[in-house]
Amino acid sequence: MDQQKKIKIALLGHRLNYGGAEKVMATLSNYFVKQNIDVHVIVVLNELGYSYSGTLLNLGEFKSESSGFFNKLMRLRLLAQYLKKENFDYVIDFRNRSKYKQEWFLSKFVFPKNKTIYTVHSSKLDSFFSPNIKFAQKMYASNCEIVAICDQMKTDIEHKYDLKNVTRIYNPIDFDFIEGKSKESFNFPHQYIFAAGHFDSGLKQFDILISMYAKSVLPQKNIHLVLAGKGELRTELENIAKKFELADKVHFVGFQENPYKWMHNAKFYVLSSLYEGLPMVLVEALACETPLVAFDCPYGPNEIVVNNNNGILVENQNQELFVAALNKMILEEEFYNKCKQNAKASANKFHVDCIANQWFKLMNLE
């Protein structure tokens, strides 16, 4: 993009090592820097992993073990001084904002007026907005933009909080990066379906996924289930696989630095979540030429899965229909091949070029 004055943008997040919002922040930092934008990445926790571009302010380096009141106050003051000193054209906030009084203080006294853009990344709106509607309106209505990551989320925010400054911008993916990673050397001796996520809550419902897999034809067809991720529920999930006598067919491969080669080589990707924001794993799987089977949970799967075209969108939490979808993808070869052929092209609307242009339009940087 052509510009006389170099634009300066701050991207603010909790961390930079796992999670959808964090990956979006990293992807946008890389793209914006390539467009000659002065990008500053600010993280609250000292947790880095994703590849990013720009100047880093790691507030986590100043966090004490106790993280007491005075330490928090010191880090807050450091953030405020940094924002004032750098005089950013825009600050884009990717954090959850469930500490409502703290967030009100930040919005009024720390973040730059009329230059802060708040993103919302989960269907759990209380993680971003106070349940007190009037309080939420006072904080968000007058001096900022709100970016929802899917249409259903945008509609719900507008209706619940009566806000008029909500824009939908999908999360971006870098096709070239994913394609390169997906073709890296890979060795796994079985055909399999694939899912990924944290094992630290019931959100992803991997216990239900294992149960549905056990009821499908996949085990007897020797098609395995691979789960990537980590968390305190792993042992419990392993025991569920053992209960179904499927310990040899359900594989726990841990957190994967490169999940894309697993996606690319899978028969299809499965999502069994109770709720999501916009599940970018589905988009990434499509970019890896891998079709999908997903519950139509809030929010996002129905804006990614084109039913019977790039996969199967299953009535939300209908386990019987999910099992039927698993079977159909394996037993109906012509149908499966059609979904696989359509997969990659169906993800084009999430291409980082397209999404970045929407951000530029929002910030009047076209």
Disulfide bonds with the S-S distance in Angstrom:
none
